[in-house]
Amino acid sequence: MPPTPSLDALAAEFDCLMERAGIKIPPQRRSASLAAYADLRSQIALLHGRYAYTAEPSNVFSLAPRGDK
């Protein structure tokens, strides 16, 4: 898993992404939005770092509804 950036770097990244997307965050909601972004970023890193594509199952199960035969 990549290292977590500093709070200043994370805030700068967040501001840059919001500006690119054209999203205006009200000042009273910035700290909550930044905390949510930091959590989302850590969850994404956790999911991407856990398994390689080779760990995917080689088959997919498909079950028919109970009434069908």
Secondary structure in CASP SS format (residue, H / E / C, confidence):
PFRMAT SS
TARGET T0000
AUTHOR 0000-0000-0000
METHOD secondary structure of the structure
MODEL  1
M C 1.00
P C 1.00
P C 1.00
T C 1.00
P C 1.00
S C 1.00
L H 1.00
D H 1.00
A H 1.00
L H 1.00
A H 1.00
A H 1.00
E H 1.00
F H 1.00
D H 1.00
C H 1.00
L H 1.00
M H 1.00
E H 1.00
R H 1.00
A H 1.00
G C 1.00
I C 1.00
K C 1.00
I C 1.00
P C 1.00
P H 1.00
Q H 1.00
R H 1.00
R H 1.00
S H 1.00
A H 1.00
S H 1.00
L H 1.00
A H 1.00
A H 1.00
Y H 1.00
A H 1.00
D H 1.00
L H 1.00
R H 1.00
S H 1.00
Q H 1.00
I H 1.00
A H 1.00
L H 1.00
L H 1.00
H H 1.00
G H 1.00
R H 1.00
Y C 1.00
A C 1.00
Y H 1.00
T H 1.00
A H 1.00
E C 1.00
P C 1.00
S C 1.00
N C 1.00
V C 1.00
F C 1.00
S C 1.00
L C 1.00
A C 1.00
P C 1.00
R C 1.00
G C 1.00
D C 1.00
K C 1.00
END
